[in-house]
């Protein structure tokens, strides 16, 4: 199997063209919803997570491939994002806006602020547009001012930054004051921001987040990350997220590389191999990585983003331990499953969100929505192109 060539072709011939066709020429930005039946909803709300990830995607696709038209799509995404998602009165970005760019859900979630930083930093890296960097730095300061407390990062706030219930990232029957997921993506966003600024303040926060991961989030007895917490980091549910753990393994590794400090790497790099190996051993089944295990029961659906992160995480760990061919071989097996079952081969389709173990797609899941985006699969392809 030529994983690099296949990932390159998937990015250039399938993923990029699909998202180019999602461009909203009339109202700006990108359309917010396409159903499983490939029906485009031009009046659907436009989510911050989707649009910031699209901004990141086209920026990084331009950097990776050099296709000049991709920078135009990134510029289109940036124009809508800065004009529609930012709250000019209270600061920060909204959870979602209407199809024509008016505030809809004005929740300020730390997760959204982080992905906005991630997309804006990538666009600055691609374009050199200092306005994007100014927005990213402004959001960084807001996150640190509004979303933090002495022990870490909070989750959800209302329009005026008063703490509110975290219903956006509440799953598995719990409502958490802190989540591993938000913290991971704040780390990811700050990694991207540090990469383009080398700000000592950003670096300092990256190290503090790593301390939280190693001392509060990581469970040394079970060799995994805990997921949902109260304010004091008490675990709210017995949940093992295989997908997030293998994603965290390579994002932490990448972040340590960007920081570029041998002493810091020596302090935290032990997490990389442990998280990847443990998630792989516990969750790899029939050429896929399962999504999660709740109270000892494994989930059944094969979820698109989990497979993407598993491919990157396994390739990453195989490069650290090249004598162990199992990791690379398993990454190729997962890619083969993706190619045969998750990639939507219908004309005008992209990837299915979830499939059964035998490859039957869940027709209730959208092809594009607030969460379904080109971030995981696009990034997987670009990481494979860079690494192999």
KEKE-3310 file (N, C-alpha, C; in steps of 0.2 Angstrom, whole numbers, plus 5000, padded with zeros to 4 digits):
npx = (5004:5003:5003:5005:5003:4990:4983:4987:4980:4967:4965:4968:4959:4947:4943:4946:4940:4926:4924:4927:4916:4906:4907:4899:4894:4885:4881:4893:4907:4905:4893:4882:4876:4874:4864:4863:4858:4863:4858:4859:4858:4855:4851:4855:4861:4877:4891:4903:4914:4914:4917:4929:4937:4936:4943:4956:4958:4959:4969:4980:4980:4984:4997:5003:5001:5003:4994:4987:4974:4968:4972:4964:4951:4953:4955:4942:4935:4941:4936:4922:4922:4928:4920:4907:4907:4914:4911:4908:4905:4907:4918:4927:4921:4906:4895:4887:4881:4868:4863:4866:4875:4872:4872:4867:4867:4873:4882:4898:4910:4924:4930:4927:4933:4946:4947:4945:4957:4966:4962:4964:4978:4984:4979:4986:4999:4999:4995:5001:4994:4992:4981:4974:4982:4982:4969:4969:4978:4971:4961:4967:4972:4959:4954:4963:4960:4946:4941:4949:4954:4962:4965:4964:4955:4939:4923:4910:4901:4890:4885:4890:4901:4898:4898:4891:4880:4888:4882:4885:4896:4893:4890:4886:4878:4882:4886:4899:4911:4924:4933:4943:4943:4941:4953:4963:4961:4963:4977:4981:4978:4986:4998:4998:4998:5009:5019:5019:5022:5031:5029:5033:5024:5013:5020:5022:5009:5007:5015:5010:4997:5002:5006:4994:4988:4997:4997:4983:4974:4979:4978:4987:4986:4977:4982:4977:4968:4957:4941:4929:4925:4922:4924:4935:4943:4938:4934:4920:4914:4916:4925:4933:4941:4946:4948:4951:4962:4972:4973:4977:4990:4998:4996:5001:5015:5018:5016:5026:5037:5036:5038:5051:5061:5073:5073:5060:5053:5059:5053:5039:5037:5035:5022:5017:5020:5014:5000:4997:5000:4992:4979:4978:4980:4969:4958:4959:4951:4946:4952:4949:4949:4940:4928:4926:4925:4913:4910:4916:4910:4912:4910:4900:4898:4909:4918:4921:4931:4938:4945:4953:4962:4968:4975:4985:4990:4996:5005:5013:5019:5025:5035:5043:5046:5053:5056:5046:5034:5021:5013:5013:5008:4995:4990:4989:4980:4968:4967:4964:4951:4944:4945:4937:4925:4921:4924:4914:4908:4899:4893:4897:4898:4906:4914:4907:4899:4898:4899:4894:4901:4902:4903:4891:4884:4878:4863:4857:4866:4874:4882:4889:4889:4887:4898:4904:4917:4931:4942:4948:4949:4955:4967:4973:4976:4986:4995:5000:5006:5016:5024:5027)
npy = (4994:5011:5023:5036:5042:5038:5045:5058:5059:5058:5069:5080:5077:5074:5078:5092:5097:5095:5103:5116:5117:5120:5133:5148:5160:5170:5175:5174:5165:5148:5135:5128:5115:5099:5086:5068:5063:5071:5083:5100:5113:5129:5138:5135:5136:5143:5137:5141:5132:5124:5133:5139:5129:5126:5138:5135:5123:5127:5136:5128:5118:5126:5129:5116:5111:5121:5126:5140:5144:5139:5148:5158:5153:5152:5165:5170:5163:5169:5182:5181:5176:5185:5196:5191:5182:5187:5196:5212:5220:5213:5205:5190:5175:5170:5155:5151:5158:5165:5160:5171:5178:5184:5185:5170:5159:5165:5160:5159:5149:5140:5131:5135:5147:5143:5136:5146:5154:5144:5143:5156:5158:5149:5154:5167:5162:5156:5167:5179:5189:5202:5206:5195:5188:5198:5197:5184:5185:5193:5185:5175:5182:5185:5172:5169:5179:5178:5164:5156:5150:5149:5135:5130:5129:5135:5131:5135:5150:5164:5177:5189:5184:5178:5163:5148:5134:5119:5113:5111:5103:5092:5075:5058:5058:5067:5083:5094:5103:5105:5099:5086:5087:5100:5106:5099:5105:5118:5118:5113:5124:5134:5129:5131:5145:5149:5144:5153:5165:5164:5168:5171:5171:5164:5152:5149:5146:5135:5126:5126:5120:5107:5103:5102:5091:5081:5080:5080:5076:5064:5047:5037:5024:5018:5021:5031:5045:5055:5061:5069:5081:5088:5105:5103:5093:5081:5065:5062:5052:5035:5034:5030:5037:5032:5038:5051:5050:5044:5054:5065:5060:5062:5076:5081:5077:5084:5097:5098:5097:5109:5118:5115:5113:5104:5100:5102:5093:5081:5081:5079:5070:5057:5054:5053:5040:5031:5035:5032:5019:5012:5016:5010:4996:4994:4998:4994:4986:4974:4981:4994:5009:5009:5020:5024:5018:5015:5014:5001:4996:4994:5006:5004:5010:5014:5028:5042:5053:5047:5037:5044:5051:5040:5034:5045:5045:5032:5032:5042:5036:5025:5030:5034:5022:5013:5000:4992:4986:4984:4995:5004:4995:4993:5006:5007:4997:5003:5014:5007:5002:5014:5019:5010:5010:5022:5033:5042:5037:5042:5053:5070:5068:5066:5061:5048:5050:5041:5023:5006:4991:4983:4991:4999:5014:5027:5033:5044:5053:5068:5074:5086:5097:5107:5101:5092:5092:5097:5095:5084:5073:5080:5085:5073:5068:5078:5077:5064:5066:5074:5067:5054)
npz = (5000:4996:5006:5007:4994:4991:5001:4997:4985:4989:4997:4987:4976:4981:4995:4996:4984:4987:4999:4993:4985:4995:4997:5001:4990:4991:5004:5011:5019:5022:5018:5030:5032:5026:5022:5024:5013:5003:5002:5001:5013:5012:5021:5033:5050:5054:5061:5073:5076:5064:5054:5059:5058:5044:5040:5045:5038:5024:5024:5029:5019:5008:5012:5012:4999:4990:4981:4974:4973:4984:4994:4992:4995:5009:5012:5009:5019:5031:5029:5031:5044:5053:5051:5056:5067:5078:5093:5094:5105:5118:5116:5110:5102:5094:5097:5086:5070:5060:5043:5035:5043:5056:5073:5082:5091:5105:5114:5123:5121:5128:5120:5107:5106:5106:5094:5085:5087:5083:5069:5064:5067:5058:5046:5046:5046:5033:5024:5029:5033:5044:5052:5055:5064:5074:5078:5083:5094:5102:5105:5112:5124:5129:5132:5142:5151:5153:5153:5162:5178:5194:5194:5181:5166:5162:5154:5148:5144:5145:5134:5140:5147:5159:5169:5162:5160:5154:5142:5129:5127:5134:5136:5137:5148:5157:5164:5163:5172:5169:5155:5147:5133:5129:5135:5128:5115:5117:5120:5108:5100:5105:5103:5089:5088:5096:5087:5077:5083:5093:5106:5123:5133:5128:5127:5140:5145:5138:5144:5157:5154:5150:5162:5169:5161:5164:5178:5182:5172:5167:5170:5180:5184:5175:5164:5155:5148:5159:5156:5159:5171:5188:5196:5204:5198:5200:5193:5183:5177:5172:5159:5144:5131:5117:5105:5107:5116:5107:5098:5106:5110:5098:5096:5108:5106:5094:5099:5109:5100:5093:5103:5106:5116:5125:5138:5142:5134:5139:5151:5148:5137:5139:5140:5127:5120:5129:5129:5116:5113:5123:5120:5107:5110:5118:5111:5097:5084:5073:5062:5064:5075:5090:5096:5110:5127:5139:5156:5155:5144:5127:5113:5098:5084:5070:5069:5059:5062:5073:5066:5058:5067:5073:5062:5061:5073:5075:5065:5069:5081:5076:5069:5079:5085:5075:5073:5077:5067:5068:5072:5060:5051:5056:5055:5041:5039:5045:5037:5025:5028:5030:5017:5010:5016:5024:5016:5006:4991:4982:4969:4973:4986:5002:5016:5026:5042:5052:5053:5053:5060:5050:5039:5035:5032:5044:5041:5047:5051:5046:5032:5032:5045:5061:5067:5058:5047:5037:5045:5053:5043:5032:5039:5043:5030:5026:5036:5034:5021:5024:5033:5027)
capx = (5000:5006:4998:5006:5000:4983:4981:4987:4975:4961:4965:4967:4954:4940:4941:4947:4934:4920:4923:4927:4909:4902:4907:4893:4895:4880:4881:4900:4908:4903:4886:4882:4873:4872:4861:4866:4855:4867:4854:4862:4853:4858:4849:4857:4866:4884:4894:4910:4918:4914:4920:4936:4941:4937:4948:4962:4959:4961:4976:4985:4980:4988:5004:5005:5001:5005:4989:4986:4967:4966:4973:4958:4946:4955:4953:4935:4933:4943:4932:4916:4923:4930:4914:4901:4908:4916:4907:4912:4904:4910:4924:4926:4917:4899:4895:4885:4877:4863:4867:4868:4880:4870:4873:4862:4869:4879:4886:4905:4913:4932:4932:4926:4938:4952:4947:4946:4964:4969:4961:4967:4985:4985:4978:4992:5005:4998:4994:5005:4989:4993:4974:4972:4986:4979:4963:4971:4981:4966:4957:4972:4971:4952:4954:4967:4956:4939:4940:4953:4954:4968:4966:4964:4951:4932:4920:4904:4900:4885:4887:4894:4906:4896:4898:4884:4880:4892:4878:4888:4901:4890:4889:4886:4874:4886:4887:4906:4914:4930:4934:4949:4943:4943:4959:4967:4961:4967:4984:4982:4977:4991:5004:4998:4999:5016:5023:5019:5023:5036:5028:5035:5017:5010:5024:5021:5003:5007:5018:5005:4992:5005:5006:4987:4988:5001:4995:4976:4970:4981:4977:4993:4984:4973:4986:4973:4966:4951:4937:4924:4927:4920:4929:4941:4946:4935:4931:4912:4911:4921:4925:4939:4940:4951:4950:4954:4969:4977:4974:4981:4997:5002:4996:5006:5021:5019:5017:5033:5042:5036:5042:5058:5065:5074:5071:5053:5052:5061:5048:5032:5036:5033:5015:5016:5020:5009:4993:4995:5000:4987:4973:4979:4979:4963:4953:4959:4947:4944:4955:4947:4949:4934:4928:4926:4923:4910:4909:4918:4907:4914:4905:4900:4900:4916:4917:4926:4936:4942:4949:4958:4967:4971:4980:4990:4994:5000:5011:5018:5022:5029:5041:5047:5049:5052:5057:5039:5031:5014:5009:5012:5004:4989:4988:4987:4973:4963:4966:4960:4944:4942:4944:4932:4919:4920:4924:4908:4909:4893:4895:4896:4899:4913:4915:4902:4901:4898:4897:4893:4907:4903:4903:4885:4883:4872:4860:4854:4871:4875:4889:4892:4885:4891:4904:4907:4921:4937:4948:4951:4951:4960:4973:4976:4980:4991:5000:5003:5010:5022:5028:5030)
capy = (5000:5017:5027:5044:5044:5038:5051:5064:5059:5059:5077:5084:5075:5073:5082:5099:5099:5095:5109:5121:5118:5122:5140:5152:5166:5175:5178:5173:5159:5141:5133:5125:5109:5095:5080:5062:5062:5076:5089:5106:5117:5135:5143:5132:5140:5142:5136:5143:5126:5122:5139:5140:5123:5127:5142:5131:5118:5129:5139:5123:5115:5130:5128:5110:5109:5127:5128:5147:5145:5138:5154:5163:5151:5154:5172:5170:5160:5174:5188:5180:5174:5191:5200:5188:5178:5191:5200:5218:5223:5209:5201:5183:5173:5166:5148:5150:5163:5163:5159:5177:5181:5187:5181:5166:5156:5169:5157:5160:5143:5140:5127:5139:5152:5140:5134:5152:5155:5139:5144:5162:5157:5146:5159:5171:5158:5155:5173:5185:5195:5203:5207:5188:5187:5202:5194:5178:5187:5196:5180:5172:5186:5184:5166:5169:5183:5176:5157:5153:5151:5147:5128:5128:5132:5133:5128:5138:5157:5168:5183:5194:5180:5174:5156:5145:5126:5117:5109:5110:5098:5087:5069:5052:5059:5071:5090:5094:5110:5105:5093:5085:5088:5107:5107:5097:5109:5125:5116:5113:5131:5138:5127:5135:5152:5149:5143:5159:5171:5163:5172:5168:5171:5158:5146:5148:5143:5128:5122:5125:5115:5101:5101:5099:5085:5075:5079:5080:5073:5057:5042:5033:5017:5015:5023:5034:5052:5055:5065:5074:5083:5094:5110:5101:5088:5074:5062:5062:5046:5030:5034:5029:5039:5030:5043:5057:5048:5044:5061:5068:5057:5065:5083:5083:5076:5090:5103:5098:5099:5116:5122:5115:5113:5097:5099:5101:5087:5076:5081:5077:5066:5050:5053:5051:5033:5028:5036:5029:5012:5010:5016:5005:4989:4993:5000:4992:4980:4973:4986:5001:5010:5010:5027:5025:5013:5018:5009:4994:4993:4997:5008:5000:5013:5016:5035:5045:5057:5043:5033:5049:5052:5034:5034:5049:5043:5026:5033:5045:5032:5020:5034:5034:5015:5011:4993:4989:4987:4983:5002:5006:4990:4994:5012:5005:4993:5008:5018:5003:5002:5021:5019:5005:5010:5028:5038:5042:5036:5045:5060:5076:5066:5067:5055:5047:5052:5034:5017:5000:4987:4980:4997:5002:5021:5029:5038:5049:5058:5073:5075:5092:5101:5111:5097:5088:5097:5094:5096:5078:5070:5084:5085:5066:5067:5082:5074:5058:5069:5077:5062:5048)
capz = (5000:4996:5010:5005:4987:4992:5005:4993:4980:4993:4998:4981:4971:4984:5001:4994:4979:4991:5003:4989:4983:5000:4998:5000:4987:4992:5010:5014:5023:5019:5020:5037:5033:5020:5025:5022:5006:4999:5001:5004:5017:5012:5026:5040:5054:5052:5067:5074:5075:5057:5050:5060:5055:5037:5039:5046:5033:5017:5025:5029:5012:5004:5014:5011:4992:4986:4977:4975:4974:4991:4999:4990:4999:5016:5013:5010:5026:5035:5029:5035:5051:5057:5051:5058:5073:5083:5097:5095:5112:5124:5114:5109:5096:5096:5095:5079:5067:5055:5036:5033:5047:5062:5079:5083:5098:5107:5119:5122:5124:5127:5114:5101:5106:5105:5087:5082:5088:5078:5062:5063:5067:5052:5041:5046:5043:5026:5021:5031:5035:5051:5055:5057:5070:5079:5081:5087:5100:5106:5108:5117:5130:5131:5135:5148:5156:5155:5153:5166:5185:5197:5193:5174:5161:5162:5148:5144:5147:5141:5130:5143:5150:5165:5168:5161:5160:5148:5138:5122:5127:5138:5133:5141:5153:5162:5163:5166:5173:5165:5150:5143:5126:5128:5137:5123:5109:5119:5119:5101:5097:5108:5099:5082:5090:5097:5081:5072:5087:5098:5112:5129:5137:5125:5129:5147:5146:5135:5149:5162:5152:5150:5169:5170:5158:5167:5185:5184:5167:5165:5176:5179:5185:5170:5158:5150:5150:5161:5151:5162:5178:5191:5196:5207:5194:5201:5187:5184:5174:5170:5151:5140:5124:5113:5099:5110:5118:5102:5095:5111:5109:5093:5097:5113:5103:5090:5103:5112:5095:5092:5109:5105:5122:5127:5145:5143:5130:5143:5156:5146:5131:5141:5139:5120:5119:5134:5127:5109:5114:5127:5116:5102:5113:5121:5106:5090:5083:5066:5057:5066:5082:5093:5099:5117:5132:5145:5161:5153:5138:5121:5108:5092:5078:5068:5068:5054:5065:5077:5062:5056:5072:5074:5057:5062:5080:5074:5060:5073:5086:5072:5067:5085:5086:5068:5072:5078:5061:5069:5072:5053:5047:5058:5052:5034:5039:5046:5030:5020:5031:5028:5009:5007:5020:5026:5011:5002:4984:4978:4966:4977:4993:5005:5020:5031:5049:5056:5049:5057:5060:5043:5034:5033:5035:5048:5037:5051:5052:5041:5028:5034:5050:5065:5069:5053:5044:5034:5050:5054:5037:5029:5043:5042:5024:5026:5041:5030:5016:5027:5037:5024)
cpx = (5004:5002:4999:5003:4993:4980:4982:4982:4968:4960:4964:4961:4947:4938:4941:4941:4927:4919:4924:4919:4904:4903:4901:4895:4891:4881:4888:4901:4906:4897:4887:4880:4872:4870:4865:4864:4858:4863:4857:4857:4857:4856:4851:4861:4873:4888:4901:4915:4919:4918:4927:4940:4941:4943:4955:4963:4962:4968:4981:4986:4984:4996:5007:5006:5003:5000:4986:4978:4965:4967:4967:4952:4947:4953:4946:4932:4935:4938:4926:4917:4924:4924:4908:4902:4910:4911:4910:4910:4907:4916:4922:4922:4911:4900:4892:4881:4872:4867:4869:4873:4878:4870:4867:4862:4875:4883:4894:4908:4921:4934:4932:4931:4945:4953:4948:4953:4968:4969:4965:4975:4987:4985:4984:4998:5005:4998:4999:5000:4989:4986:4972:4976:4984:4973:4964:4974:4976:4962:4961:4971:4964:4951:4957:4963:4949:4937:4944:4951:4960:4970:4966:4959:4944:4929:4915:4903:4894:4889:4892:4899:4904:4896:4891:4885:4884:4888:4881:4893:4899:4888:4889:4883:4877:4886:4894:4908:4921:4930:4941:4949:4944:4950:4964:4967:4963:4974:4986:4983:4983:4998:5004:5000:5007:5021:5024:5021:5030:5035:5029:5028:5014:5013:5023:5015:5003:5010:5014:4999:4995:5005:4999:4986:4991:4999:4988:4972:4972:4980:4982:4991:4981:4977:4982:4971:4959:4947:4933:4925:4923:4925:4935:4944:4944:4932:4924:4910:4917:4921:4932:4938:4946:4953:4953:4961:4974:4978:4979:4989:5001:5002:5001:5013:5023:5020:5024:5038:5042:5039:5049:5063:5066:5072:5064:5050:5053:5055:5041:5032:5034:5026:5013:5015:5015:5002:4992:4995:4994:4980:4973:4977:4972:4957:4953:4956:4944:4945:4952:4949:4942:4934:4929:4924:4920:4908:4910:4914:4909:4909:4905:4901:4907:4915:4923:4932:4941:4947:4955:4964:4971:4977:4986:4994:4998:5006:5016:5022:5026:5035:5046:5050:5049:5053:5051:5035:5023:5010:5008:5008:4996:4986:4986:4981:4967:4962:4962:4953:4941:4940:4939:4925:4917:4920:4918:4909:4904:4896:4893:4896:4906:4915:4909:4904:4902:4896:4897:4900:4908:4903:4897:4885:4877:4869:4857:4860:4873:4882:4893:4887:4890:4898:4907:4910:4927:4943:4951:4953:4956:4967:4976:4980:4986:4997:5004:5008:5016:5027:5031:5033)
cpy = (5006:5022:5034:5046:5043:5043:5058:5065:5061:5066:5081:5083:5074:5078:5090:5101:5100:5101:5116:5123:5120:5130:5144:5159:5172:5179:5177:5167:5153:5139:5128:5118:5105:5088:5074:5061:5067:5082:5095:5111:5124:5140:5140:5137:5139:5142:5139:5138:5124:5127:5140:5135:5123:5132:5139:5127:5121:5133:5133:5119:5119:5129:5122:5108:5115:5129:5135:5148:5144:5143:5158:5160:5152:5161:5174:5168:5166:5180:5187:5179:5181:5196:5198:5185:5182:5196:5207:5222:5220:5206:5194:5182:5169:5159:5147:5157:5161:5163:5165:5181:5185:5183:5177:5163:5160:5166:5158:5153:5143:5136:5131:5144:5149:5138:5140:5154:5150:5141:5151:5162:5154:5150:5164:5168:5157:5162:5179:5190:5196:5204:5200:5187:5192:5199:5188:5179:5190:5191:5176:5176:5186:5178:5166:5173:5180:5168:5153:5154:5148:5139:5126:5132:5130:5132:5133:5145:5160:5173:5188:5190:5178:5167:5153:5137:5124:5111:5107:5104:5092:5081:5064:5053:5064:5079:5092:5102:5110:5098:5092:5087:5096:5109:5105:5102:5116:5124:5116:5120:5135:5136:5131:5142:5153:5148:5149:5166:5170:5167:5168:5167:5165:5151:5144:5144:5136:5123:5121:5120:5108:5098:5098:5092:5079:5074:5078:5076:5065:5053:5037:5025:5014:5017:5026:5041:5051:5061:5070:5075:5088:5099:5108:5095:5081:5071:5060:5055:5041:5030:5034:5031:5038:5035:5049:5056:5047:5050:5065:5066:5061:5073:5085:5083:5082:5096:5104:5099:5106:5120:5121:5115:5106:5095:5098:5095:5081:5075:5078:5072:5059:5049:5051:5044:5029:5028:5032:5022:5009:5010:5011:4998:4988:4994:4997:4986:4980:4979:4993:5002:5012:5017:5028:5018:5016:5013:5002:4992:4997:5000:5004:5004:5015:5024:5038:5048:5052:5039:5038:5050:5046:5033:5038:5047:5037:5027:5037:5041:5027:5024:5035:5027:5012:5003:4989:4991:4987:4990:5004:5002:4992:5001:5011:5001:4998:5012:5014:5003:5009:5021:5015:5007:5017:5034:5037:5042:5039:5052:5065:5074:5067:5061:5054:5048:5046:5029:5011:4996:4984:4985:5000:5009:5022:5035:5044:5055:5062:5072:5081:5095:5105:5107:5093:5092:5093:5094:5089:5074:5074:5084:5078:5066:5072:5080:5068:5061:5071:5072:5056:5050)
cpz = (5000:4999:5008:4999:4988:4996:5001:4988:4983:4994:4992:4977:4974:4990:4999:4989:4983:4995:4999:4986:4988:5001:4996:4997:4988:4999:5014:5018:5019:5022:5026:5037:5026:5023:5021:5014:5001:4998:5005:5007:5017:5017:5033:5044:5053:5059:5067:5073:5068:5053:5052:5058:5048:5036:5040:5040:5026:5018:5025:5022:5007:5005:5012:5003:4988:4981:4978:4976:4981:4996:4998:4995:5007:5017:5013:5016:5031:5035:5032:5042:5055:5057:5055:5065:5079:5086:5098:5102:5117:5122:5113:5103:5098:5094:5088:5077:5062:5048:5033:5038:5053:5068:5081:5090:5100:5113:5118:5125:5123:5121:5108:5101:5104:5097:5083:5082:5083:5071:5060:5063:5060:5046:5040:5044:5036:5022:5023:5033:5043:5055:5058:5064:5075:5082:5085:5093:5105:5109:5113:5124:5133:5135:5142:5153:5158:5156:5158:5174:5188:5195:5186:5170:5162:5155:5145:5148:5142:5137:5133:5148:5157:5164:5167:5161:5153:5144:5131:5121:5132:5134:5138:5148:5159:5160:5167:5167:5170:5160:5147:5136:5125:5130:5131:5117:5111:5118:5112:5098:5099:5104:5092:5083:5091:5091:5077:5076:5091:5105:5119:5134:5135:5127:5136:5149:5143:5140:5155:5160:5152:5157:5171:5168:5162:5175:5187:5179:5166:5172:5175:5180:5179:5163:5152:5153:5153:5157:5154:5169:5181:5192:5199:5204:5196:5195:5188:5181:5171:5162:5148:5133:5120:5108:5102:5113:5113:5098:5100:5111:5104:5093:5102:5110:5098:5094:5106:5106:5093:5097:5108:5110:5125:5134:5146:5139:5135:5149:5154:5141:5133:5140:5132:5119:5123:5131:5121:5110:5118:5124:5111:5105:5115:5116:5099:5089:5076:5061:5058:5073:5084:5096:5106:5121:5138:5150:5159:5147:5132:5116:5102:5085:5076:5066:5064:5058:5069:5072:5059:5061:5074:5069:5059:5068:5079:5070:5065:5078:5082:5070:5074:5087:5079:5068:5074:5072:5062:5069:5064:5050:5050:5056:5045:5034:5040:5040:5025:5022:5029:5021:5007:5010:5022:5021:5006:4994:4979:4975:4971:4984:4996:5009:5025:5038:5053:5052:5054:5056:5053:5037:5032:5036:5039:5044:5041:5052:5045:5038:5030:5039:5055:5067:5063:5048:5041:5039:5051:5048:5033:5032:5042:5035:5023:5030:5037:5025:5018:5030:5033:5017)
residu = (UNK:UNK:UNK:UNK:UNK:UNK:UNK:UNK:UNK:UNK:UNK:UNK:UNK:UNK:UNK:UNK:UNK:UNK:UNK:UNK:UNK:UNK:UNK:UNK:UNK:UNK:UNK:UNK:UNK:UNK:UNK:UNK:UNK:UNK:UNK:UNK:UNK:UNK:UNK:UNK:UNK:UNK:UNK:UNK:UNK:UNK:UNK:UNK:UNK:UNK:UNK:UNK:UNK:UNK:UNK:UNK:UNK:UNK:UNK:UNK:UNK:UNK:UNK:UNK:UNK:UNK:UNK:UNK:UNK:UNK:UNK:UNK:UNK:UNK:UNK:UNK:UNK:UNK:UNK:UNK:UNK:UNK:UNK:UNK:UNK:UNK:UNK:UNK:UNK:UNK:UNK:UNK:UNK:UNK:UNK:UNK:UNK:UNK:UNK:UNK:UNK:UNK:UNK:UNK:UNK:UNK:UNK:UNK:UNK:UNK:UNK:UNK:UNK:UNK:UNK:UNK:UNK:UNK:UNK:UNK:UNK:UNK:UNK:UNK:UNK:UNK:UNK:UNK:UNK:UNK:UNK:UNK:UNK:UNK:UNK:UNK:UNK:UNK:UNK:UNK:UNK:UNK:UNK:UNK:UNK:UNK:UNK:UNK:UNK:UNK:UNK:UNK:UNK:UNK:UNK:UNK:UNK:UNK:UNK:UNK:UNK:UNK:UNK:UNK:UNK:UNK:UNK:UNK:UNK:UNK:UNK:UNK:UNK:UNK:UNK:UNK:UNK:UNK:UNK:UNK:UNK:UNK:UNK:UNK:UNK:UNK:UNK:UNK:UNK:UNK:UNK:UNK:UNK:UNK:UNK:UNK:UNK:UNK:UNK:UNK:UNK:UNK:UNK:UNK:UNK:UNK:UNK:UNK:UNK:UNK:UNK:UNK:UNK:UNK:UNK:UNK:UNK:UNK:UNK:UNK:UNK:UNK:UNK:UNK:UNK:UNK:UNK:UNK:UNK:UNK:UNK:UNK:UNK:UNK:UNK:UNK:UNK:UNK:UNK:UNK:UNK:UNK:UNK:UNK:UNK:UNK:UNK:UNK:UNK:UNK:UNK:UNK:UNK:UNK:UNK:UNK:UNK:UNK:UNK:UNK:UNK:UNK:UNK:UNK:UNK:UNK:UNK:UNK:UNK:UNK:UNK:UNK:UNK:UNK:UNK:UNK:UNK:UNK:UNK:UNK:UNK:UNK:UNK:UNK:UNK:UNK:UNK:UNK:UNK:UNK:UNK:UNK:UNK:UNK:UNK:UNK:UNK:UNK:UNK:UNK:UNK:UNK:UNK:UNK:UNK:UNK:UNK:UNK:UNK:UNK:UNK:UNK:UNK:UNK:UNK:UNK:UNK:UNK:UNK:UNK:UNK:UNK:UNK:UNK:UNK:UNK:UNK:UNK:UNK:UNK:UNK:UNK:UNK:UNK:UNK:UNK:UNK:UNK:UNK:UNK:UNK:UNK:UNK:UNK:UNK:UNK:UNK:UNK:UNK:UNK:UNK:UNK:UNK:UNK:UNK:UNK:UNK:UNK:UNK:UNK:UNK:UNK:UNK:UNK:UNK:UNK:UNK:UNK:UNK:UNK:UNK:UNK:UNK:UNK:UNK:UNK:UNK:UNK:UNK:UNK:UNK:UNK:UNK:UNK:UNK:UNK:UNK:UNK)
# end
